Amino acid sequence: MELGLVGLGKMGGNMRERIRRAGHTVVGYDRNPDLADVHSLEELVGKLSAPRVVWVMVPAGEATQATVDQFGELLEPGDVVVDGGNSRWTDDERHAGELAAKGIGFVDCGVSGGVWGLENGYALMYGGDSEHVARVQPVFDALKPEGDFGAVHAGKVGAGHFAKMVHNGIEYAMMQAYAEGWELLEKVDSVDNVREVFRSWQEGTVIRSWLLDLAVNALDDDQHLDGLRGYAQDSGEGRWTVEAAIDNAVPLPAITASLFARFASRQDDSPQMKMIAALRNQFGGHAVEKKAEK
């Protein structure tokens, strides 16, 4: 099939390549002309045969809203817009309503896989009407990991990003647990090879995971994470998860505590946040703050 893809950064660029490897045609647009196949959204729409499918992979909020608004003017009834960024599920509901008034379908898709997705595939959680999801299914099949799992039609519009939000909330808590354990191991005199303790956990333990593998990668790069500042950003989805828990009276003590720990990292140089920052860099290519050279 043909796909228009907007946003060719760290994830979007790799997604374009993986979809092309599956034999589909991708017309990509990015504000960086060195990355783009076309130079405007108008040109992108003109390159696609109707009925069209366009995938938006830009930052949540104003950038996504502006792109969806433009497609609302450029596309025709029967076309479908997919938002694959990290938008809030409530924004999806609004976008779907705005586009439906013009006969344009909308699918929201939470995407997980970071910088490793090109080779390993992307976990996909999507929401929307079945007819619109079916239109995008060949692309979902191209992006997902090999095997029976890794993709799900989570429900109606908004369900995909809600599921991805909860996924990221769980991710916050898991990273926090590894970081706390790492700091405690580093603190005591009796353990003199913390990196190898972490490595030993990669086989045969109940806490083995891809995040643990990435932690070992980070420690191989910098055994005590001395080069990192103990500061970790939050993407916003942890906050949304906690807000949704409050709205639905669901207790989330571990996820909430991990979010607040990120805030604490902005007050002092937190050893735990060195590990959180290292993990975020490993799986998603997120920027880290280096210590200033003396």
SERO-4910 file (N, C-alpha, C, O; in steps of 0.05 Angstrom, whole numbers):
BEGIN
 pado doro    nc1    nc2    nc3   cac1   cac2   cac3    cc1    cc2    cc3    oc1    oc2    oc3
  Met    A     17    -24      0      0      0      0     18     25      0     42     23      3
  Glu    A      5     48     -3     19     73     -1     13     86     26     -9     84     36
  Leu    A     33    100     36     30    114     62     45    141     61     67    142     51
  Gly    A     32    161     71     45    187     75     54    188    105     38    182    122
  Leu    A     79    194    110     90    195    137    102    222    143    120    231    129
  Val    A     92    234    164    101    261    172    117    259    197    106    250    218
  Gly    A    142    267    196    160    266    220    179    243    216    173    220    221
  Leu    A    204    250    209    224    230    202    248    231    221    271    229    212
  Gly    A    242    235    247    264    237    267    274    209    274    274    191    257
  Lys    A    283    206    299    295    181    307    277    157    303    286    136    294
  Met    A    251    160    310    233    137    306    220    138    278    220    117    264
  Gly    A    211    161    270    197    162    244    214    154    220    205    140    202
  Gly    A    240    162    221    258    154    199    262    124    197    262    112    176
  Asn    A    265    111    221    268     82    221    242     68    214    243     47    201
  Met    A    219     80    222    194     68    214    190     68    184    181     49    172
  Arg    A    198     91    171    196     92    142    213     70    129    203     56    111
  Glu    A    237     65    139    254     44    128    242     17    132    243      0    114
  Arg    A    231     11    156    220    -16    161    195    -21    144    192    -43    134
  Ile    A    179      0    140    155     -4    123    163     -8     94    151    -25     80
  Arg    A    184      6     85    193      2     58    205    -26     54    201    -38     33
  Arg    A    218    -36     74    230    -63     72    208    -84     69    213   -106     58
  Ala    A    184    -78     78    161    -96     76    148    -94     48    129   -108     43
  Gly    A    158    -76     31    148    -74      4    128    -53     -1    117    -51    -23
  His    A    123    -36     19    103    -14     15    117     12      6    141     15      9
  Thr    A    101     30     -5    111     56    -13    106     76      9     84     79     18
  Val    A    127     90     17    125    111     37    134    137     26    157    139     15
  Val    A    117    157     27    124    185     20    127    200     46    108    204     60
  Gly    A    152    209     52    157    221     78    161    251     76    173    261     57
  Tyr    A    151    265     96    156    294     99    168    300    126    159    289    146
  Asp    A    187    318    126    199    328    151    207    357    146    213    365    124
  Arg    A    207    373    168    216    400    165    245    402    157    253    422    145
  Asn    A    260    381    163    288    380    154    289    370    125    283    346    120
  Pro    A    295    387    105    294    378     77    313    355     71    309    341     51
  Asp    A    334    352     87    353    330     82    340    303     87    350    283     77
  Leu    A    319    302    103    306    277    110    282    272     93    273    249     91
  Ala    A    271    292     81    244    291     68    245    280     39    265    283     25
  Asp    A    223    266     32    219    258      4    204    280    -12    208    282    -36
  Val    A    188    296      3    173    318     -9    177    342      8    188    340     31
  His    A    169    365     -1    176    390     12    152    404     25    155    427     35
  Ser    A    129    391     25    105    403     38     84    381     41     85    360     29
  Leu    A     65    387     59     43    368     63     26    367     37     15    346     31
  Glu    A     23    389     24      8    390     -1     20    371    -21      6    356    -35
  Glu    A     47    372    -24     60    354    -43     57    325    -34     54    308    -51
  Leu    A     59    320     -8     55    293      2     28    281     -6     26    259    -16
  Val    A      7    297     -1    -20    288     -7    -23    283    -37    -36    264    -46
  Gly    A    -10    300    -53    -12    298    -82      2    273    -93     -5    264   -115
  Lys    A     21    262    -78     36    239    -87     21    212    -81     28    191    -92
  Leu    A      0    214    -65    -14    190    -56    -40    186    -72    -54    206    -79
  Ser    A    -46    161    -78    -71    155    -92    -94    153    -71    -90    142    -50
  Ala    A   -117    163    -78   -141    162    -61   -152    133    -62   -150    120    -82
  Pro    A   -163    124    -39   -165    136    -13   -138    134      1   -124    114      0
  Arg    A   -130    156     15   -103    158     25   -102    150     55   -122    152     69
  Val    A    -78    142     63    -72    139     92    -47    155     98    -26    152     85
  Val    A    -49    173    118    -26    189    126    -21    184    156    -40    182    172
  Trp    A      4    182    163     13    176    190     28    200    201     48    208    189
  Val    A     19    210    224     32    234    236     50    224    259     41    211    277
  Met    A     75    231    257     95    223    277    111    247    287    135    249    283
  Val    A     97    266    299    109    291    308    103    294    338     86    280    349
  Pro    A    116    313    352    112    316    381     82    321    387     68    334    372
  Ala    A     74    311    410     46    315    419     41    344    425     59    360    429
  Gly    A     15    351    424      7    378    430      4    396    405     -9    388    386
  Glu    A     16    419    406     12    439    384     21    428    357      7    433    337
  Ala    A     44    414    356     54    405    330     35    385    318     29    386    294
  Thr    A     24    366    334      5    347    324    -21    360    316    -32    354    295
  Gln    A    -30    379    333    -55    393    327    -53    408    300    -71    407    283
  Ala    A    -31    422    296    -27    437    271    -26    418    247    -37    425    226
  Thr    A    -14    395    250    -12    377    227    -39    365    221    -47    362    198
  Val    A    -54    357    242    -80    346    237    -99    366    225   -114    360    207
  Asp    A    -96    391    234   -113    413    222   -107    416    192   -125    419    176
  Gln    A    -81    415    185    -74    418    157    -85    395    140    -95    399    118
  Phe    A    -83    370    151    -93    348    136   -124    349    134   -135    339    115
  Gly    A   -136    361    154   -165    365    152   -174    381    128   -195    378    117
  Glu    A   -156    399    120   -161    416     97   -152    403     71   -164    409     49
  Leu    A   -131    386     72   -120    376     48   -131    349     39   -132    343     15
  Leu    A   -141    333     58   -150    306     51   -180    307     42   -193    327     43
  Glu    A   -189    284     34   -216    281     23   -232    260     38   -219    243     52
  Pro    A   -258    260     36   -274    239     49   -264    211     41   -259    206     17
  Gly    A   -262    193     60   -252    166     55   -222    163     62   -213    140     65
  Asp    A   -207    185     65   -180    183     74   -178    178    104   -198    181    118
  Val    A   -155    169    114   -151    163    142   -126    176    152   -105    175    139
  Val    A   -127    188    176   -104    199    190    -97    181    213   -115    173    229
  Val    A    -72    174    217    -62    159    240    -44    178    256    -25    189    245
  Asp    A    -49    180    282    -31    195    300    -14    174    315    -24    160    332
  Gly    A     11    172    308     29    153    320     48    165    341     66    152    351
  Gly    A     44    191    347     60    204    368     50    197    396     35    178    400
  Asn    A     59    212    415     52    207    443     30    226    452     32    237    474
  Ser    A      9    228    436    -13    247    443    -29    236    467    -29    212    472
  Arg    A    -42    255    480    -60    247    502    -86    237    489    -95    247    469
  Trp    A    -97    216    502   -121    203    490   -144    222    486   -160    219    468
  Thr    A   -147    242    504   -168    262    501   -165    278    476   -185    287    464
  Asp    A   -140    283    467   -135    297    442   -145    280    418   -155    290    398
  Asp    A   -141    254    420   -150    236    399   -180    238    395   -189    239    372
  Glu    A   -195    239    416   -224    241    414   -232    266    400   -251    266    384
  Arg    A   -218    288    406   -224    313    393   -217    312    363   -232    320    346
  His    A   -193    302    357   -184    300    329   -203    282    313   -209    289    290
  Ala    A   -211    260    324   -229    242    310   -256    256    303   -266    253    281
  Gly    A   -266    271    322   -291    286    317   -288    307    296   -305    310    279
  Glu    A   -266    322    297   -261    343    277   -258    331    249   -269    342    230
  Leu    A   -244    309    246   -240    297    220   -265    283    210   -271    283    186
  Ala    A   -280    270    229   -304    256    221   -324    275    208   -339    267    190
  Ala    A   -325    300    217   -343    320    206   -337    325    177   -354    335    162
  Lys    A   -313    317    168   -305    321    140   -303    294    125   -294    293    102
  Gly    A   -313    273    138   -313    246    125   -286    233    125   -281    213    111
  Ile    A   -267    242    142   -240    231    144   -238    214    169   -246    222    191
  Gly    A   -227    190    166   -224    172    189   -200    179    206   -182    193    197
  Phe    A   -199    168    230   -177    174    248   -171    149    265   -189    136    275
  Val    A   -145    143    267   -136    121    284   -113    132    301    -95    145    291
  Asp    A   -114    126    327    -91    133    345    -75    108    350    -86     86    354
  Cys    A    -48    111    350    -31     88    353     -8     95    372      9    112    366
  Gly    A     -7     82    395     16     83    412     38     65    401     33     42    394
  Val    A     62     76    400     85     62    387    107     59    408    116     79    419
  Ser    A    117     35    413    139     31    430    161     15    416    154     -4    401
  Gly    A    185     22    420    207      8    406    232     24    404    254     14    401
  Gly    A    229     51    407    252     69    407    270     65    384    262     59    361
  Val    A    296     69    389    316     68    368    322     39    359    336     35    339
  Trp    A    311     19    373    315     -9    366    293    -20    348    295    -43    339
  Gly    A    273     -4    342    250    -14    328    255    -22    299    241    -40    289
  Leu    A    274    -10    286    280    -16    258    285    -46    255    275    -59    237
  Glu    A    302    -57    272    309    -85    270    291   -103    285    284   -125    276
  Asn    A    282    -94    309    266   -112    327    236   -110    322    221   -127    331
  Gly    A    227    -89    309    199    -84    306    188    -66    328    202    -62    348
  Tyr    A    164    -55    324    152    -37    343    127    -49    355    110    -61    341
  Ala    A    125    -47    381    100    -55    394     79    -33    389     84     -9    392
  Leu    A     55    -41    380     35    -23    371      9    -27    386      0    -49    389
  Met    A     -3     -5    395    -29     -5    409    -46     16    395    -40     39    396
  Tyr    A    -67      7    381    -82     26    365   -112     25    372   -123      5    381
  Gly    A   -124     48    368   -153     51    374   -167     64    350   -155     81    336
  Gly    A   -192     57    346   -208     69    325   -228     49    314   -230     26    323
  Asp    A   -245     58    296   -265     41    283   -251     19    267   -230     23    256
  Ser    A   -264     -4    267   -252    -27    254   -246    -22    224   -226    -32    214
  Glu    A   -264     -7    211   -260     -2    182   -235     15    177   -221     11    157
  His    A   -230     34    195   -206     51    192   -181     36    199   -160     38    186
  Val    A   -182     19    220   -159      3    228   -152    -16    205   -128    -20    199
  Ala    A   -172    -28    192   -167    -47    171   -152    -33    148   -135    -46    134
  Arg    A   -157     -8    143   -143      6    122   -113      9    128    -97      9    109
  Val    A   -106     11    153    -78     15    161    -64    -12    167    -40    -13    171
  Gln    A    -79    -34    168    -69    -59    178    -43    -68    164    -25    -78    177
  Pro    A    -40    -65    137    -15    -73    125     10    -59    137     31    -70    139
  Val    A      6    -34    144     28    -19    157     33    -29    185     56    -32    193
  Phe    A     12    -34    200     15    -45    227     31    -72    225     49    -77    241
  Asp    A     23    -88    206     36   -114    202     66   -111    195     83   -127    204
  Ala    A     73    -91    180    100    -86    172    117    -76    196    141    -83    198
  Leu    A    105    -60    214    119    -48    236    123    -67    260    143    -65    274
  Lys    A    103    -84    265    103   -100    289    127   -120    289    138   -126    268
  Pro    A    134   -130    313    155   -151    314    146   -177    301    122   -181    296
  Glu    A    165   -194    295    158   -221    285    142   -236    306    146   -232    330
  Gly    A    125   -254    297    110   -271    315     81   -262    319     71   -245    304
  Asp    A     68   -275    338     39   -271    342     32   -246    359      9   -238    359
  Phe    A     52   -235    373     45   -213    392     59   -187    383     73   -186    363
  Gly    A     54   -167    398     67   -141    393     49   -120    381     57    -97    377
  Ala    A     24   -127    375      5   -108    364    -23   -115    374    -30   -138    377
  Val    A    -39    -94    379    -66    -99    389    -85    -76    381    -77    -52    383
  His    A   -109    -83    372   -130    -63    369   -143    -60    397   -159    -77    405
  Ala    A   -135    -39    411   -141    -37    440   -170    -29    445   -180    -33    467
  Gly    A   -183    -17    425   -211     -8    429   -217     16    411   -206     19    389
  Lys    A   -235     32    421   -244     55    404   -223     77    405   -203     75    417
  Val    A   -229     99    391   -210    121    389   -201    130    416   -218    133    434
  Gly    A   -175    133    420   -163    140    445   -152    117    461   -134    120    477
  Ala    A   -162     93    455   -153     69    469   -123     63    465   -109     54    483
  Gly    A   -114     68    440    -86     62    434    -67     79    451    -48     69    463
  His    A    -72    105    451    -54    123    467    -59    119    497    -40    123    512
  Phe    A    -83    112    505    -87    107    534    -70     82    542    -57     82    563
  Ala    A    -71     61    525    -55     37    531    -25     43    531    -11     34    549
  Lys    A    -16     59    512     13     67    512     20     84    536     42     81    546
  Met    A      2    101    545      6    117    569     11     99    593     29    104    609
  Val    A     -7     79    596     -4     61    619     22     45    616     36     40    636
  His    A     29     36    592     54     23    587     77     40    597     95     30    610
  Asn    A     77     65    590     99     83    598     99     87    629    120     90    640
  Gly    A     75     88    641     75     90    670     88     65    683    103     68    702
  Ile    A     82     42    673     95     17    683    125     18    678    141     10    696
  Glu    A    132     29    655    161     32    649    175     50    669    197     44    678
  Tyr    A    162     72    677    173     90    698    179     74    723    201     76    734
  Ala    A    160     58    732    163     43    757    185     22    755    200     18    774
  Met    A    186      8    733    207    -12    729    234      0    729    253    -10    742
  Met    A    238     22    715    264     35    714    272     45    742    295     43    750
  Gln    A    252     55    757    258     65    783    267     42    802    285     46    818
  Ala    A    255     19    799    263     -4    816    292    -12    810    307    -17    828
  Tyr    A    299    -14    784    326    -20    777    346      1    787    367     -6    798
  Ala    A    338     26    785    355     48    794    360     48    824    382     52    833
  Glu    A    339     42    839    342     41    868    359     18    876    376     21    894
  Gly    A    356     -5    864    372    -28    870    401    -23    863    420    -31    878
  Trp    A    406    -10    840    433     -4    832    446     15    852    470     11    859
  Glu    A    432     36    861    444     54    880    452     40    906    473     45    917
  Leu    A    434     23    916    439      9    941    464     -9    938    481    -10    956
  Leu    A    466    -24    916    489    -40    911    515    -24    910    536    -32    921
  Glu    A    513     -1    897    537     17    895    545     28    922    568     34    927
  Lys    A    526     30    940    531     44    966    546     27    986    562     37   1001
  Val    A    542      0    986    553    -17   1006    582    -25    999    589    -27    976
  Asp    A    599    -29   1020    627    -36   1015    630    -65   1007    650    -71    993
  Ser    A    612    -82   1014    616   -111   1010    613   -119    980    624   -139    972
  Val    A    598   -104    965    594   -110    936    614    -93    920    612    -68    920
  Asp    A    633   -106    907    653    -90    893    651    -93    862    669    -83    848
  Asn    A    630   -106    852    627   -108    823    597   -107    816    585   -127    808
  Val    A    586    -84    819    557    -80    815    549    -87    787    528    -99    782
  Arg    A    565    -79    768    559    -84    740    555   -114    734    536   -122    721
  Glu    A    573   -130    746    571   -159    741    548   -171    756    537   -192    748
  Val    A    540   -159    779    516   -168    792    492   -164    774    476   -182    770
  Phe    A    490   -141    762    468   -135    743    469   -155    720    449   -165    711
  Arg    A    493   -160    710    496   -178    687    487   -207    695    475   -221    679
  Ser    A    493   -215    719    486   -242    728    456   -246    729    446   -268    726
  Trp    A    441   -224    733    412   -225    734    399   -230    707    375   -235    705
  Gln    A    414   -227    685    403   -230    659    393   -258    652    378   -261    633
  Glu    A    402   -277    667    394   -305    661    384   -318    687    396   -316    708
  Gly    A    360   -331    685    351   -347    707    337   -333    730    329   -346    749
  Thr    A    334   -307    728    321   -292    750    293   -282    742    287   -280    718
  Val    A    276   -277    761    249   -267    755    249   -237    748    228   -227    739
  Ile    A    271   -223    751    272   -195    744    287   -190    717    292   -167    711
  Arg    A    293   -211    703    306   -207    677    287   -194    658    263   -200    658
  Ser    A    297   -176    641    280   -161    623    298   -147    603    322   -146    606
  Trp    A    285   -135    582    300   -119    563    311    -94    577    334    -86    571
  Leu    A    297    -83    596    307    -60    610    333    -67    626    351    -52    627
  Leu    A    333    -91    638    357   -100    652    380   -103    632    403    -95    638
  Asp    A    375   -114    608    396   -116    588    407    -88    581    431    -85    578
  Leu    A    389    -69    579    398    -42    572    413    -29    595    432    -13    590
  Ala    A    406    -36    619    421    -26    642    450    -36    641    469    -21    646
  Val    A    453    -62    634    480    -73    632    495    -59    610    519    -54    612
  Asn    A    482    -54    587    495    -39    565    505    -12    575    528     -5    569
  Ala    A    488      2    590    496     28    600    520     26    619    538     43    618
  Leu    A    520      6    636    543      2    655    568     -7    641    590     -1    650
  Asp    A    565    -21    618    588    -28    602    601     -2    590    625      0    587
  Asp    A    584     17    583    594     42    572    607     60    594    626     74    588
  Asp    A    597     59    618    606     76    640    600     61    666    578     63    676
  Gln    A    619     46    677    614     26    697    599     38    722    582     24    733
  His    A    606     62    730    593     74    753    575     98    745    566    113    763
  Leu    A    571    102    720    555    124    709    566    151    719    551    170    723
  Asp    A    592    152    721    605    176    732    602    200    712    603    223    721
  Gly    A    598    194    687    597    216    667    570    228    665    567    248    650
  Leu    A    550    218    679    522    228    677    515    245    701    524    240    723
  Arg    A    499    265    695    486    280    717    460    266    725    446    256    708
  Gly    A    454    265    751    431    252    761    405    268    757    393    277    775
  Tyr    A    398    271    731    375    287    723    360    271    702    372    263    682
  Ala    A    334    267    705    318    252    685    293    267    679    278    276    697
  Gln    A    288    271    653    264    285    644    240    266    647    244    242    651
  Asp    A    216    277    644    192    260    641    178    269    616    177    293    610
  Ser    A    167    249    601    155    255    575    127    267    577    117    277    557
  Gly    A    116    266    601     88    275    604     69    252    608     48    256    621
  Glu    A     75    228    598     56    206    600     55    195    628     34    184    636
  Gly    A     76    197    643     75    189    671     55    207    687     40    197    703
  Arg    A     56    232    681     37    251    694      8    244    686    -10    244    703
  Trp    A      4    238    660    -23    232    651    -33    206    664    -57    204    670
  Thr    A    -15    187    667    -23    162    680    -32    166    708    -53    155    716
  Val    A    -18    182    723    -26    188    751    -52    204    751    -69    199    768
  Glu    A    -55    223    733    -80    238    732   -104    220    726   -125    222    738
  Ala    A   -100    201    707   -121    182    700   -128    164    724   -151    157    728
  Ala    A   -107    156    739   -112    140    763   -129    155    783   -147    144    796
  Ile    A   -123    181    787   -139    198    805   -168    199    795   -187    197    811
  Asp    A   -171    204    769   -198    207    758   -215    182    761   -239    183    763
  Asn    A   -201    159    761   -215    133    762   -213    119    789   -221     96    792
  Ala    A   -201    133    809   -198    122    836   -184     96    836   -191     77    851
  Val    A   -162     94    820   -145     70    819   -119     76    833   -105     94    824
  Pro    A   -111     61    854    -86     67    868    -62     58    851    -60     35    842
  Leu    A    -43     77    846    -19     71    832      6     80    848     20     98    839
  Pro    A     11     68    871     32     78    888     60     76    876     76     95    878
  Ala    A     66     54    862     93     51    851     98     70    828    119     83    826
  Ile    A     78     72    809     82     90    787     82    119    796     99    135    786
  Thr    A     65    127    815     65    154    825     92    161    839    102    183    834
  Ala    A    102    143    854    128    148    868    151    151    848    168    167    852
  Ser    A    150    135    826    171    137    806    170    164    791    190    175    784
  Leu    A    146    174    787    143    201    775    154    222    793    169    240    784
  Phe    A    147    221    819    157    241    838    187    239    841    200    259    846
  Ala    A    199    215    838    228    212    839    241    228    816    263    239    819
  Arg    A    228    229    793    239    245    771    240    274    778    259    288    772
  Phe    A    218    283    791    218    311    800    241    317    820    253    338    819
  Ala    A    245    297    838    267    300    858    294    303    844    312    316    855
  Ser    A    297    290    821    323    291    807    330    319    799    353    325    794
  Arg    A    311    337    797    316    364    788    325    382    811    331    406    806
  Gln    A    325    371    835    334    387    858    363    382    865    377    400    872
  Asp    A    372    357    862    399    349    869    409    329    848    394    320    831
  Asp    A    435    324    850    447    304    832    441    276    842    456    266    859
  Ser    A    420    264    833    410    239    844    424    215    831    424    212    807
  Pro    A    437    197    847    450    173    836    429    156    821    436    145    799
  Gln    A    405    153    832    385    136    818    379    147    791    375    131    772
  Met    A    378    173    789    370    185    763    391    182    742    386    185    718
  Lys    A    416    177    750    436    170    730    428    145    715    430    144    691
  Met    A    419    125    730    410    100    717    385    104    700    383     94    678
  Ile    A    366    120    710    342    126    695    349    140    669    339    133    647
  Ala    A    367    160    671    376    175    647    390    156    628    386    158    603
  Ala    A    407    138    638    422    120    621    403    101    607    406     95    583
  Leu    A    382     90    621    363     72    609    347     87    587    342     75    566
  Arg    A    338    111    592    322    126    572    339    130    547    329    129    525
  Asn    A    365    136    551    383    139    528    386    113    513    388    113    488
  Gln    A    388     91    528    393     65    515    369     56    498    373     47    475
  Phe    A    344     59    508    322     47    493    309     67    474    297     59    454
  Gly    A    311     93    480    298    112    463    315    133    451    306    150    435
  Gly    A    341    133    457    359    153    446    354    180    459    363    201    447
  His    A    341    181    482    335    207    495    361    219    504    380    206    512
  Ala    A    362    246    503    386    260    511    392    257    541    374    254    557
  Val    A    418    256    547    427    256    575    442    281    580    453    293    562
  Glu    A    443    288    605    459    312    613    485    302    625    486    288    645
  Lys    A    507    311    612    533    303    621    542    321    644    534    344    645
  Lys    A    559    310    661    571    327    682    589    347    669    603    341    649
  Ala    A    590    371    681    608    391    671    637    383    677    643    373    699
  Glu    A    655    388    658    683    381    662    695    402    681    690    426    679
  Lys    A    711    392    699    725    409    718    750    421    706    764    437    720
***
